[in-house]
């Protein structure tokens, strides 16, 4: 029988949630999440110091024969003499400004912010009492998560955190296979356990995981906790139940709605919020869900040579996700000195410009009876967010506000003389009632429209696109109940 610390057990026993899946099935997704739609994910840590490859540099620099291994030896020397711990000492974050970051996130139109509290590397970006290897004591010597929590809330945004601690069980095991500083017991607090992937985590590691996770809940009161994939290991199940009950009970005491994100099948449906990494769904989900992706194709953290996505493509995917009852958690990667790269800023500002005009079709909406129409297919599943063809003028996504307003969002760009929305035809049962008014968000003039059995056709003013921000065009359709 696993041992749950008495302080955690007392919160669970007090209810209203118990650590059973049947009890956790009573969880409800909070309205702030279903209404907010857009969040900012932040991968920032010592892995941004080498600015090479991606955020898995800490692991791969110890994997013999890998590009990271060879790069590390050329740039820093032998892993026995200069290891990941030494990169942490070079991680200063001297230009980190939580207030400026939060202002940019507000400018982007995001409604929640989720910094990584601890990545696979085991270096906590928060004030963790269970390790000396934290940003409070080494590197920046600042409570990064604490400063962000305060700044984000001052912007009236919801604050969350992510934990990738589960993967730390095996993350540094490459360095245990030959002489490196991973073998030095003096640094076991950072590099351990460095076990093999095929070994399930033991009770000591699992209890430590639970204590760390509950600690940052109590210290920072996040309203969203995001977990990476490895918590799906069967050994985690009782600890996940314990954490969820603890967190949901704490939130009940705070009087705030909270959520847990999980991947794959780590949680039963309805006990937390399902998350898809770098992917989307093919249709409307009955339950609210989330997609997470990054502004760059090749890394979640800052590296030299980032391959940025186009802002319009990100906005198009965002609209597609919202039309299917989802939210988007969009990741940026600050440089090691704490500055947010120009490419990241460009995308966030483009999102903000688009949402300033079209936010009405996004915030607070719910899925319509049909998510959309058009020839461009979105392949469902993880790691497919760069595999689709470009959206065109016939690709449309729908959202709804109550029973009286439908938003038809044209994903493709260009100047169109007219657009036809086949799903809004009078012979289509989903568009109940009569269309009484049609308008384009961001355009003050009237537009002409006609409706028949085969659709709603809207005539658009010449050069309308020049008056609108880059990205999809949203058309408001008001109907009678």
C-alpha positions as CSV (number, residue, x, y, z in Angstrom):
1,X,0.0,0.0,0.0
2,X,1.5,3.3,-1.0
3,X,2.2,5.8,1.7
4,X,0.5,9.2,1.3
5,X,1.9,11.9,3.7
6,X,-0.6,12.6,6.4
7,X,-0.9,16.3,5.4
8,X,-2.0,15.3,1.9
9,X,-4.3,12.5,3.2
10,X,-6.0,15.0,5.5
11,X,-7.0,17.3,2.6
12,X,-8.2,14.3,0.6
13,X,-10.3,12.9,3.4
14,X,-11.9,16.2,4.1
15,X,-13.5,16.1,0.6
16,X,-15.4,16.9,-1.5
17,X,-13.3,14.7,-3.8
18,X,-11.8,11.4,-2.8
19,X,-8.9,9.7,-4.5
20,X,-11.0,7.3,-6.6
21,X,-11.8,7.6,-10.3
22,X,-15.5,7.4,-9.5
23,X,-15.3,10.4,-7.2
24,X,-13.1,12.4,-9.6
25,X,-15.6,11.8,-12.3
26,X,-17.7,14.6,-10.6
27,X,-15.1,17.1,-11.8
28,X,-16.4,20.0,-14.0
29,X,-14.3,22.2,-16.3
30,X,-14.4,25.8,-15.2
31,X,-16.0,28.5,-17.3
32,X,-12.9,30.6,-17.4
33,X,-11.2,27.8,-19.3
34,X,-14.1,27.1,-21.7
35,X,-14.5,30.9,-22.4
36,X,-10.8,31.9,-22.5
37,X,-9.7,29.6,-25.4
38,X,-6.1,30.8,-25.6
39,X,-3.1,30.2,-23.2
40,X,0.6,30.9,-23.4
41,X,3.0,28.0,-22.5
42,X,6.6,29.0,-21.5
43,X,9.6,26.7,-21.9
44,X,12.5,28.6,-20.2
45,X,15.3,27.0,-18.3
46,X,19.0,26.2,-18.4
47,X,18.4,24.2,-21.6
48,X,18.2,27.5,-23.4
49,X,21.9,28.3,-22.6
50,X,23.5,26.2,-25.3
51,X,20.7,27.3,-27.7
52,X,21.3,24.0,-29.6
53,X,18.8,21.4,-31.0
54,X,15.9,21.6,-28.5
55,X,14.8,21.3,-24.8
56,X,16.1,17.7,-24.7
57,X,19.6,19.0,-24.8
58,X,20.2,18.0,-21.1
59,X,19.5,14.4,-21.9
60,X,21.0,14.1,-25.3
61,X,24.3,15.8,-24.4
62,X,25.0,12.6,-22.4
63,X,23.9,10.2,-25.2
64,X,27.1,9.1,-27.0
65,X,27.0,9.7,-30.8
66,X,24.2,12.2,-30.7
67,X,24.6,15.7,-32.3
68,X,24.2,17.2,-28.8
69,X,26.9,15.0,-27.4
70,X,29.4,16.1,-30.1
71,X,28.3,19.7,-29.8
72,X,28.8,19.7,-26.1
73,X,32.3,18.3,-26.3
74,X,33.3,20.9,-28.9
75,X,31.7,23.9,-27.1
76,X,32.3,23.0,-23.4
77,X,34.5,20.0,-23.0
78,X,34.2,16.5,-21.6
79,X,30.9,15.7,-19.8
80,X,32.9,14.5,-16.8
81,X,34.4,18.0,-16.4
82,X,31.6,20.2,-17.7
83,X,28.1,18.8,-17.3
84,X,24.6,20.1,-17.3
85,X,25.0,21.5,-13.8
86,X,27.6,23.9,-15.2
87,X,25.1,25.2,-17.8
88,X,22.8,25.9,-14.9
89,X,25.4,28.2,-13.4
90,X,25.5,30.1,-16.7
91,X,21.8,30.5,-16.8
92,X,21.4,34.0,-15.4
93,X,18.2,35.4,-16.8
94,X,19.6,38.8,-16.3
95,X,16.9,40.5,-18.4
96,X,13.9,38.5,-17.1
97,X,11.1,40.9,-16.5
98,X,7.9,39.1,-15.4
99,X,5.8,42.3,-15.6
100,X,6.9,42.9,-19.3
101,X,6.3,39.3,-20.1
102,X,2.8,39.4,-18.7
103,X,2.0,42.6,-20.6
104,X,3.0,40.9,-23.8
105,X,0.8,37.9,-23.0
106,X,-2.1,40.3,-22.4
107,X,-1.4,42.0,-25.7
108,X,-1.6,38.6,-27.4
109,X,-5.1,38.1,-26.3
110,X,-4.3,35.0,-24.2
111,X,-6.4,34.4,-21.1
112,X,-4.2,32.0,-19.2
113,X,-0.4,31.5,-18.8
114,X,1.4,28.3,-18.0
115,X,5.2,28.5,-17.3
116,X,7.1,25.2,-16.9
117,X,7.6,24.8,-13.2
118,X,10.0,21.9,-13.6
119,X,11.1,20.2,-16.9
120,X,12.6,16.8,-17.4
121,X,16.0,18.2,-16.3
122,X,14.9,18.3,-12.7
123,X,15.8,22.0,-12.3
124,X,12.9,23.6,-10.5
125,X,11.9,27.1,-11.7
126,X,10.0,27.6,-8.4
127,X,10.8,27.6,-4.7
128,X,11.0,23.9,-4.2
129,X,11.9,22.8,-0.7
130,X,12.8,19.3,-1.9
131,X,15.9,20.3,-3.8
132,X,18.8,22.7,-3.8
133,X,18.7,22.8,-7.6
134,X,16.2,25.5,-8.1
135,X,16.1,28.9,-9.8
136,X,15.8,30.4,-6.3
137,X,19.2,29.2,-5.2
138,X,21.1,28.8,-8.5
139,X,21.2,30.3,-11.9
140,X,18.9,33.4,-11.9
141,X,18.5,33.2,-8.1
142,X,14.9,34.3,-8.4
143,X,11.5,32.6,-7.9
144,X,10.6,32.7,-11.6
145,X,7.2,31.0,-11.1
146,X,6.4,33.2,-8.2
147,X,7.2,36.4,-10.0
148,X,5.2,35.3,-13.0
149,X,2.2,34.3,-10.9
150,X,2.1,37.8,-9.4
151,X,2.6,39.6,-12.8
152,X,0.1,37.4,-14.7
153,X,-2.6,37.9,-12.1
154,X,-2.0,41.7,-12.1
155,X,-3.0,41.5,-15.8
156,X,-6.2,39.8,-14.9
157,X,-5.0,36.5,-16.5
158,X,-5.4,33.0,-15.1
159,X,-2.1,31.5,-13.9
160,X,-1.1,27.8,-14.3
161,X,2.0,25.7,-14.2
162,X,3.4,22.6,-15.9
163,X,5.2,19.7,-14.4
164,X,7.5,17.3,-16.4
165,X,9.0,15.8,-13.2
166,X,7.8,12.3,-14.0
167,X,10.2,11.9,-16.9
168,X,13.1,12.7,-14.6
169,X,13.1,9.1,-13.4
170,X,15.2,8.2,-16.4
171,X,16.1,11.5,-18.1
172,X,19.9,11.5,-17.3
173,X,20.5,7.8,-17.6
174,X,22.8,8.3,-20.7
175,X,25.4,9.8,-18.4
176,X,25.4,6.8,-16.2
177,X,26.9,4.6,-19.0
178,X,30.3,6.1,-19.1
179,X,32.4,8.5,-16.9
180,X,30.5,11.7,-16.6
181,X,29.3,14.0,-13.8
182,X,26.0,12.2,-13.7
183,X,27.9,9.4,-11.8
184,X,29.2,11.8,-9.2
185,X,27.1,11.3,-6.0
186,X,27.7,14.9,-5.1
187,X,25.2,15.9,-7.8
188,X,22.7,13.1,-7.2
189,X,20.1,15.7,-6.1
190,X,20.1,17.1,-9.7
191,X,20.8,14.0,-11.9
192,X,19.2,11.2,-9.9
193,X,17.6,8.7,-10.2
194,X,18.9,8.3,-13.8
195,X,17.2,4.9,-14.0
196,X,16.4,2.8,-17.1
197,X,13.2,3.6,-19.0
198,X,11.9,0.0,-18.7
199,X,11.9,0.2,-14.9
200,X,8.8,1.5,-13.3
201,X,9.3,4.3,-10.8
202,X,9.6,3.2,-7.2
203,X,7.6,4.4,-4.2
204,X,10.3,6.8,-3.1
205,X,10.3,8.6,-6.4
206,X,6.5,8.6,-6.7
207,X,6.0,10.0,-3.2
208,X,8.6,12.7,-3.9
209,X,6.7,13.5,-7.2
210,X,3.4,13.8,-5.2
211,X,5.0,16.1,-2.5
212,X,6.6,18.4,-5.1
213,X,3.4,18.7,-7.0
214,X,1.3,19.4,-4.0
215,X,3.9,21.9,-2.8
216,X,3.6,24.1,-5.8
217,X,-0.2,23.9,-5.7
218,X,-0.1,25.3,-2.1
219,X,2.6,27.9,-2.8
220,X,1.2,29.4,-6.0
221,X,-2.4,28.3,-6.3
222,X,-2.3,27.6,-10.0
223,X,-5.6,27.1,-11.8
224,X,-4.2,24.8,-14.4
225,X,-1.7,22.0,-13.9
226,X,-0.3,20.5,-17.1
227,X,1.4,17.1,-17.1
228,X,3.5,15.5,-19.8
229,X,3.0,12.0,-21.1
230,X,5.0,9.7,-18.7
231,X,2.4,9.9,-15.9
232,X,0.5,7.3,-17.9
233,X,2.8,4.6,-16.4
234,X,0.6,2.3,-14.3
235,X,2.7,3.0,-11.2
236,X,1.6,6.6,-11.2
237,X,-2.2,5.8,-11.1
238,X,-2.8,5.9,-7.3
239,X,-0.6,9.0,-7.0
240,X,-2.5,10.8,-9.8
241,X,-5.7,10.0,-8.0
242,X,-4.3,11.4,-4.8
243,X,-3.0,14.5,-6.5
244,X,-6.2,15.2,-8.3
245,X,-8.3,14.8,-5.2
246,X,-5.9,17.0,-3.2
247,X,-5.9,19.7,-5.9
248,X,-9.6,19.8,-6.5
249,X,-10.2,19.9,-2.8
250,X,-7.8,22.8,-2.4
251,X,-9.5,24.6,-5.2
252,X,-12.9,24.1,-3.6
253,X,-11.4,25.8,-0.5
254,X,-10.1,28.7,-2.6
255,X,-13.4,29.1,-4.4
256,X,-11.7,28.8,-7.8
257,X,-12.2,26.6,-10.8
258,X,-9.1,24.5,-11.8
259,X,-8.1,22.0,-14.4
260,X,-5.5,19.2,-14.9
261,X,-4.2,18.5,-18.4
262,X,-3.2,15.0,-19.3
263,X,-2.1,13.1,-22.5
264,X,-3.1,9.8,-23.9
265,X,-5.0,7.7,-21.3
266,X,-3.3,8.9,-18.1
267,X,-6.7,10.0,-16.7
268,X,-10.1,8.5,-17.4
269,X,-12.3,10.7,-19.5
270,X,-14.2,13.3,-17.5
271,X,-11.8,13.4,-14.6
272,X,-9.4,16.0,-16.1
273,X,-8.9,17.8,-19.5
274,X,-7.4,15.9,-22.4
275,X,-4.5,17.5,-24.2
276,X,-3.0,16.7,-27.6
277,X,0.6,17.7,-28.3
278,X,1.2,19.3,-31.7
279,X,-2.1,18.1,-33.0
280,X,-5.8,18.5,-33.3
281,X,-9.1,16.6,-33.5
282,X,-11.0,15.8,-36.6
283,X,-14.4,16.8,-35.3
284,X,-16.3,18.3,-32.4
285,X,-15.5,16.6,-29.1
286,X,-18.3,16.1,-26.5
287,X,-15.9,17.2,-23.8
288,X,-13.8,20.3,-23.7
289,X,-10.1,19.6,-24.7
290,X,-6.9,21.3,-25.4
291,X,-4.1,21.3,-28.1
292,X,-0.6,22.4,-27.2
293,X,1.9,23.5,-29.8
294,X,4.9,25.8,-30.2
295,X,5.5,28.9,-32.3
296,X,8.4,27.0,-33.8
297,X,8.4,23.6,-35.6
298,X,11.8,22.4,-34.3
299,X,11.9,23.2,-30.6
300,X,9.9,24.3,-27.6
301,X,12.8,26.3,-26.1
302,X,15.0,28.9,-27.6
303,X,17.7,27.7,-30.0
304,X,19.7,29.2,-32.8
305,X,17.9,28.6,-36.1
306,X,14.3,28.4,-34.9
307,X,11.9,27.4,-37.7
308,X,8.9,29.6,-37.0
309,X,5.4,28.9,-38.2
310,X,3.6,31.7,-40.0
311,X,1.3,33.7,-37.7
312,X,-1.7,33.2,-40.0
313,X,-1.3,29.4,-39.9
314,X,-1.3,29.5,-36.1
315,X,-4.5,31.6,-36.1
316,X,-6.1,29.2,-38.6
317,X,-5.3,26.2,-36.4
318,X,-6.5,28.1,-33.4
319,X,-9.9,28.7,-35.0
320,X,-10.2,25.1,-36.1
321,X,-9.5,24.0,-32.5
322,X,-12.1,26.3,-31.0
323,X,-14.7,25.2,-33.5
324,X,-14.2,21.6,-32.2
325,X,-14.7,22.5,-28.5
326,X,-11.0,23.0,-27.7
327,X,-8.5,25.6,-26.5
328,X,-5.0,26.3,-27.6
329,X,-1.9,26.4,-25.4
330,X,0.7,28.1,-27.5
331,X,4.3,27.9,-26.4
332,X,7.1,30.4,-26.6
333,X,10.8,30.0,-25.7
334,X,12.6,33.0,-24.1
335,X,16.4,33.2,-24.6
336,X,18.6,32.3,-21.6
337,X,19.0,36.0,-20.6
338,X,15.2,36.3,-20.3
339,X,14.4,38.2,-23.4
340,X,11.6,37.1,-25.6
341,X,12.8,36.6,-29.2
342,X,11.5,38.9,-32.0
343,X,10.0,36.0,-33.8
344,X,8.0,34.9,-30.8
345,X,6.8,38.5,-30.3
346,X,5.8,38.8,-33.9
347,X,3.5,35.9,-33.6
348,X,2.0,36.9,-30.3
349,X,1.3,40.4,-31.5
350,X,-0.3,39.1,-34.7
351,X,-2.6,36.9,-32.6
352,X,-3.5,40.0,-30.5
353,X,-4.2,42.1,-33.5
354,X,-6.5,39.4,-34.9
355,X,-8.3,38.8,-31.6
356,X,-8.9,42.6,-31.1
357,X,-11.1,42.4,-34.2
358,X,-12.4,38.8,-34.1
359,X,-12.4,37.9,-30.5
360,X,-16.2,38.0,-30.4
361,X,-16.2,34.9,-32.6
362,X,-13.8,33.1,-30.1
363,X,-14.1,34.1,-26.5
364,X,-17.1,32.8,-24.7
365,X,-18.4,30.8,-27.7
366,X,-19.4,27.2,-27.9
367,X,-19.4,24.7,-30.8
368,X,-22.2,25.0,-33.3
369,X,-23.9,21.8,-34.5
370,X,-21.3,21.5,-37.3
371,X,-17.6,22.6,-36.8
372,X,-17.1,23.6,-40.4
373,X,-16.9,22.8,-44.1
374,X,-14.4,22.8,-47.0
375,X,-12.0,20.6,-48.8
376,X,-8.9,20.9,-46.6
377,X,-8.8,18.0,-44.1
378,X,-7.1,18.2,-40.7
379,X,-5.5,14.9,-39.8
380,X,-6.5,14.0,-36.2
381,X,-3.9,13.0,-33.6
382,X,-0.7,14.2,-32.0
383,X,2.4,15.5,-33.9
384,X,0.4,16.3,-37.1
385,X,0.1,20.1,-36.8
386,X,2.4,20.8,-39.7
387,X,1.1,18.1,-42.0
388,X,-2.0,19.7,-43.4
389,X,-2.4,21.5,-46.7
390,X,-3.0,25.3,-46.7
391,X,-6.6,26.4,-45.9
392,X,-8.4,28.1,-48.8
393,X,-11.5,30.2,-49.4
394,X,-13.9,27.3,-49.1
395,X,-12.6,26.2,-45.7
396,X,-14.9,27.6,-43.0
397,X,-15.2,27.0,-39.3
398,X,-18.3,27.8,-37.1
399,X,-18.7,28.9,-33.5
400,X,-21.9,30.0,-31.7
401,X,-23.0,32.3,-29.0
402,X,-26.2,31.0,-27.5
403,X,-29.0,30.2,-30.0
404,X,-29.1,33.6,-31.7
405,X,-25.6,34.1,-33.2
406,X,-23.5,32.0,-35.4
407,X,-20.0,33.0,-36.5
408,X,-18.8,31.7,-39.9
409,X,-15.0,32.1,-40.1
410,X,-13.4,31.9,-43.5
411,X,-9.9,30.4,-42.9
412,X,-8.3,31.2,-46.3
413,X,-6.9,34.6,-47.1
414,X,-7.5,36.8,-50.2
415,X,-10.0,39.2,-51.6
416,X,-13.3,37.5,-52.4
417,X,-16.2,39.0,-54.3
418,X,-18.5,36.7,-52.3
419,X,-18.5,33.7,-50.0
420,X,-21.0,30.9,-49.7
421,X,-21.7,29.1,-46.4
422,X,-23.4,25.8,-47.3
423,X,-24.1,24.9,-43.7
424,X,-26.2,28.0,-43.3
425,X,-28.7,27.1,-46.1
426,X,-32.4,27.3,-45.3
427,X,-32.7,23.5,-45.9
428,X,-30.1,22.7,-43.3
429,X,-31.5,21.9,-40.0
430,X,-28.6,23.1,-37.9
431,X,-29.3,26.8,-38.8
432,X,-32.6,26.9,-36.9
433,X,-34.8,30.0,-37.5
434,X,-34.5,32.8,-40.0
435,X,-31.3,34.8,-40.7
436,X,-32.1,38.4,-39.8
437,X,-28.7,40.1,-40.1
438,X,-25.2,39.4,-41.5
439,X,-22.1,41.5,-40.8
440,X,-18.3,41.2,-40.9
441,X,-16.4,41.6,-37.7
442,X,-14.1,44.7,-38.0
443,X,-16.1,46.3,-40.8
444,X,-18.7,48.9,-40.0
445,X,-20.5,49.0,-43.3
446,X,-23.4,46.8,-44.4
447,X,-23.0,43.7,-46.5
448,X,-25.4,42.2,-48.9
449,X,-26.5,38.6,-48.5
450,X,-29.0,36.0,-49.9
451,X,-30.1,32.7,-48.5
452,X,-31.6,29.7,-50.2
453,X,-31.7,26.0,-49.6
454,X,-28.1,25.6,-50.7
455,X,-26.5,28.1,-48.4
456,X,-26.0,31.7,-47.3
457,X,-24.1,33.8,-49.9
458,X,-22.5,37.0,-48.6
459,X,-21.2,39.7,-51.0
460,X,-18.1,41.3,-49.7
461,X,-17.0,44.9,-50.4
462,X,-14.0,45.3,-52.7
463,X,-10.7,45.2,-50.9
464,X,-12.3,44.4,-47.6
465,X,-9.2,42.5,-46.6
466,X,-7.2,45.7,-46.5
467,X,-9.3,46.9,-43.5
468,X,-8.9,43.7,-41.5
469,X,-5.9,42.1,-39.7
470,X,-4.1,39.2,-41.4
471,X,-5.8,35.9,-40.8
472,X,-9.3,34.3,-41.0
473,X,-12.3,36.6,-41.6
474,X,-15.2,36.2,-39.2
475,X,-18.8,36.9,-40.3
476,X,-21.5,37.3,-37.7
477,X,-24.9,35.7,-38.6
478,X,-27.8,36.6,-36.4
479,X,-30.8,34.3,-36.4
480,X,-34.2,34.0,-34.8
481,X,-34.7,31.3,-32.3
